[in-house]
Amino acid sequence: MKAGRKFVIGATVIVVSVVILVTQGVRETGVYFLTPSELAERSARDSTFAENVGFKVGAKVVPGSIRRDDAARTVDFQVSDGVRTYPVTYRGLVPDTFTDANDIEVIVEGRLGRDGIIRATDVLAKCGSRYEASYQKQA
Amino acid sequence: MTLLGEFSLWLALLVGSWCAVLSFQGRWRDRPELARTVTRSTYAVFVALVAAAVALWVGLVSHDFNIEYVAGYTSRNLPSYYIVSAFWAGQKGSLLFWAVVLSLFGVLAQALTPRRYAAFLPYVAGVTSAVVVFFVSVMLFAANPFERMAFTPPDGRGLNPQLQNIGMVVHPPMLYLGYISLTIPFAFAVAALLSRRLDAGWLHAIRKWTLVSWLFLSIGITLGMWWAYVELGWGGYWAWDPVENASLLPWLTMTAFLHSVMVQEKRGMLKRWNLGLIIGTFLLSIFGTFITRSGVIASVHSFTQSSVGYFFLVFLVVTGIAAGTLLYTRWPQLEPEAELDAVVSREAAFLFNNLALVGIAFSVLWGTLFPILSEAVRGTKITVGPPFFNRVNVPLGLLLLALTGIGPLIAWRRASLANLQRQFVAPVAVGLATLALLLAAGMREFYPLVAVALAGFTAATIAQEFWRGVRARVRMHGESPPLALARLIARNRRRYGGYVVHVGILIYFIAFAGMAFKVEREATLKPGESVEIQSPFGHTYAFTHVGVSQYEALNRVVSAATVDVRRDGKSLGLITSEKRQHVDSFGRPTFEPSTEVGIRSGLREDLYMVFAGVVNGTEQAVYRFTLNPLVWWVWFGGAVLVAGGLITMWPGAPRAVRRAAVPALAQPARELA
């Protein structure tokens, strides 16, 4: 019985530390995932939001808005959810899936500057459904 | 052929449902001929599904582009081995692949299980058939691979270029084989619960199966890392993406299970825990399939989003409730036969190992689901990424690494102080010496220091075990040391094979620690210009841009950028990275352009080069260079782990002693309450 109790103490230590690690981890590394409209709403409500809070924005790239400067490895573009549009600037290499085609969905991670431009630290691009779109139009 | 395929699917659906109904209804217990019918119908289902698979393959090979799946994943100029692998490259085909292989495993379980476990088999047939029926119905009602289109395109769309890689030919089937074979241990667990034969019998019956699934999962995950590393081009092999996490979750719980069964076999404890683990592992494999295919969680490499995911969600919930209820009704019969004698004992070490593994699984699951959970509870989506997973899992992983060294050395039941001294003095000394060496070499990062020191400790415990075993054989049988080593492993495959697996794991840990030191640099270079990067091992690498060439290959137009590499002034040769635009047989572009990474692999560090493009049509090129320390050791650790797994699984000579330990299963089972 004594051994059982000792084990329970050890087990509790492990379980409690897992819980602490997880909750702290979420608190300190969690990042908001917002649509452009939600971002607008939040930054309007909370004036410290811009510059202070990191977030991710999931939206579509506005067609034709991409300006690349290859030599400086910077890309400027706009993202929109149809309601709100935000300009984004990113220094770094964009993935292959980030193209000028229509309907590119991106996840932009970064912060909002006071000037209303999103300074991106990371850009992920998702290709839309690939086959259906191209053939069903012809059918 | 599509007619044959579709017909075969319907046949498999009918026979499989019939098998499952007969099995669960349980009349066969009084009627042996009915029991035979149940088990044999799994063979019929298998034959039907093989026919369906052949039909799809014929469609792929004959370029029947009227079939939507064939047009969607192949083209006339696709190399033939990718046409074979297109079978599992897409959603619909992979479902068929899954169903066929599951059905094959179901048949093998019927054919290969020793006679003494025959009482489980009709139930096992029922569970495997039910799962097969689920997959077949998903195909028939939501994702039919034989669907034809209203028109026939002249050429197919081709295979996604990122899937045109040898890793992608073998990685998915390996992972699928792991996922699929998990069904068999689950089926035996359910069979044990239904038949109330709740001693260790079912554990013996599935020992090989659990090892097979674990091995396939391990190979699948490692190949997945390799594919991500050489193909995705972000410079690493593990990003804690939901899809990667989904493959890791069942691996973690399965690893826990492989350890905790030993406690049940030796001491008759943990019966409920083991059943819970195996049920949980199966559910996690379904959960993984659900998040991979439903698109509920944003992932960079997801399947086409479709309603298929919701079939999996329903199946997950139904199976979870059914298995949970079943476990609950048998709860009183699962009393442990012994209690823990001492907290410093092998069984306690295994328990802590299980807690750590399940703790890691929990945190990975929590982090993966957090966007959904936070949105449901607080109304805002919050995501967590690699910083979260590293923060939580690095300490837990290190605890696990320490236990890997400690566990096998502690005696069962109760370890004496003398036992502890005898076992631990040398390994602890080696661990401390490793630490001192690293500190002297100037390493100051906390977690990598701890990781490598613990790896040194664990390696020493394993070396000590081998050394002692060999020495004992040399003394007792007068064998030469190499022969003694070979016989030692051959006579105790499970134990020493397990140690070899542990060696593989600690190599992984060292390699993971190496990634803490990766160096990355982006540069825009004109021909002749170069960039210098300091490596963590103290070398200076100089990358000089040579030029960009363009040419056409089989199914693609390629721009290739080449750099000349020097290490500390000495030339290492050229590295080339390509930008590929895939085209169909009419030369029209398919897909977005893709990057082929240039890698020069070494024991110390990999040079990893991504060509991002040229500046406005000039020969000025944009590059990202990454120095990735110790990556080669990940693949090497994987090979060691597989070798160890194969040793534990290798069939041994039949032993009369083993059999005596297993209670007879010949008498008829009791009726269900």
Boltz contact constraints between the chains, C-beta under 6 A:
constraints:
  - contact:
      token1: [A, 3]
      token2: [B, 340]
      max_distance: 6.0
  - contact:
      token1: [A, 3]
      token2: [B, 341]
      max_distance: 6.0
  - contact:
      token1: [A, 3]
      token2: [B, 342]
      max_distance: 6.0
  - contact:
      token1: [A, 3]
      token2: [B, 343]
      max_distance: 6.0
  - contact:
      token1: [A, 4]
      token2: [B, 340]
      max_distance: 6.0
  - contact:
      token1: [A, 6]
      token2: [B, 343]
      max_distance: 6.0
  - contact:
      token1: [A, 7]
      token2: [B, 340]
      max_distance: 6.0
  - contact:
      token1: [A, 7]
      token2: [B, 343]
      max_distance: 6.0
  - contact:
      token1: [A, 7]
      token2: [B, 348]
      max_distance: 6.0
  - contact:
      token1: [A, 11]
      token2: [B, 355]
      max_distance: 6.0
  - contact:
      token1: [A, 14]
      token2: [B, 355]
      max_distance: 6.0
  - contact:
      token1: [A, 18]
      token2: [B, 359]
      max_distance: 6.0
  - contact:
      token1: [A, 21]
      token2: [B, 392]
      max_distance: 6.0
  - contact:
      token1: [A, 22]
      token2: [B, 363]
      max_distance: 6.0
  - contact:
      token1: [A, 22]
      token2: [B, 366]
      max_distance: 6.0
  - contact:
      token1: [A, 22]
      token2: [B, 392]
      max_distance: 6.0
  - contact:
      token1: [A, 25]
      token2: [B, 388]
      max_distance: 6.0
  - contact:
      token1: [A, 25]
      token2: [B, 391]
      max_distance: 6.0
  - contact:
      token1: [A, 25]
      token2: [B, 392]
      max_distance: 6.0
  - contact:
      token1: [A, 26]
      token2: [B, 384]
      max_distance: 6.0
  - contact:
      token1: [A, 29]
      token2: [B, 384]
      max_distance: 6.0
  - contact:
      token1: [A, 29]
      token2: [B, 387]
      max_distance: 6.0
  - contact:
      token1: [A, 29]
      token2: [B, 388]
      max_distance: 6.0
  - contact:
      token1: [A, 30]
      token2: [B, 382]
      max_distance: 6.0
  - contact:
      token1: [A, 30]
      token2: [B, 384]
      max_distance: 6.0
  - contact:
      token1: [A, 31]
      token2: [B, 383]
      max_distance: 6.0
  - contact:
      token1: [A, 32]
      token2: [B, 382]
      max_distance: 6.0
  - contact:
      token1: [A, 33]
      token2: [B, 371]
      max_distance: 6.0
  - contact:
      token1: [A, 33]
      token2: [B, 381]
      max_distance: 6.0
  - contact:
      token1: [A, 33]
      token2: [B, 383]
      max_distance: 6.0
  - contact:
      token1: [A, 70]
      token2: [B, 615]
      max_distance: 6.0
  - contact:
      token1: [A, 70]
      token2: [B, 622]
      max_distance: 6.0
  - contact:
      token1: [A, 71]
      token2: [B, 524]
      max_distance: 6.0
  - contact:
      token1: [A, 71]
      token2: [B, 615]
      max_distance: 6.0
  - contact:
      token1: [A, 73]
      token2: [B, 522]
      max_distance: 6.0
  - contact:
      token1: [A, 73]
      token2: [B, 622]
      max_distance: 6.0
  - contact:
      token1: [A, 93]
      token2: [B, 612]
      max_distance: 6.0
  - contact:
      token1: [A, 93]
      token2: [B, 624]
      max_distance: 6.0
  - contact:
      token1: [A, 96]
      token2: [B, 592]
      max_distance: 6.0
  - contact:
      token1: [A, 96]
      token2: [B, 593]
      max_distance: 6.0
  - contact:
      token1: [A, 96]
      token2: [B, 594]
      max_distance: 6.0
  - contact:
      token1: [A, 96]
      token2: [B, 595]
      max_distance: 6.0
  - contact:
      token1: [A, 97]
      token2: [B, 592]
      max_distance: 6.0
  - contact:
      token1: [A, 99]
      token2: [B, 592]
      max_distance: 6.0
  - contact:
      token1: [A, 129]
      token2: [B, 304]
      max_distance: 6.0
  - contact:
      token1: [A, 131]
      token2: [B, 72]
      max_distance: 6.0
  - contact:
      token1: [A, 131]
      token2: [B, 157]
      max_distance: 6.0
  - contact:
      token1: [A, 139]
      token2: [B, 150]
      max_distance: 6.0
  - contact:
      token1: [A, 139]
      token2: [B, 151]
      max_distance: 6.0
